[in-house]
Amino acid sequence: MRLFGLAATIGAFALAATAGCGYLPSELEAPGKGKSGPHARVTAKLHTVSCTTPARGFRRVKFDDLFAFTDDSEHPFREAYNTPAQYDVNAYVWGFDNCMKRGTCDQGDHYWLIGRGPGNDFSTWVVTPQFPRITIQSQCQKQLKVGERYRFSFSRGQLVGFSRR
């Protein structure tokens, strides 16, 4: 049993090392270039305050309650219609695209936030376009670490603070 777990862990690390942790190429393609499809454009929630602004303490919402699941294989989830204007959510930073370094964005890097892995085991959870995630755009690369859990505050579609959990 331990050998199987060790093999799975090594395989996951190898996949992350070769594919790039958190890289979702279908979302990062510019419109009209490369593959086109349902995830061709990033719709990120902008980070509008300082990187040192803590979570605001808005009403906490469960990560899964932010999404409604559809029967459409191309768009398996969407934002729920009943999302409050201001809320806090606990989420992990699954990965990011260092677009500031490449010069392909001007508001900050893109980060993908996920709810949790099976049994809260982050190391074995892999995001695909079929699983819900929140995309944010922030210039806080030194404060947002992949694999770490944070409390994020959103107000009217924008990130307005976060705190380490």
Secondary structure, 3 states (H helix, E strand, C coil): CHHHHHHHHHHHHHHHHHHCCCCCHHHHCCCCCCCCCCCCCCCCEEECCCCCCCCCCCCECCHHHHEEECCCCCCCEEECCCCCCEEEEEEEEEEEECHHHHCCCCCCEEEEEECCCHHHCHHHCCCCCCCCCEEEEECCCCCCCCCCEEEEEEECCEEEEEEEC
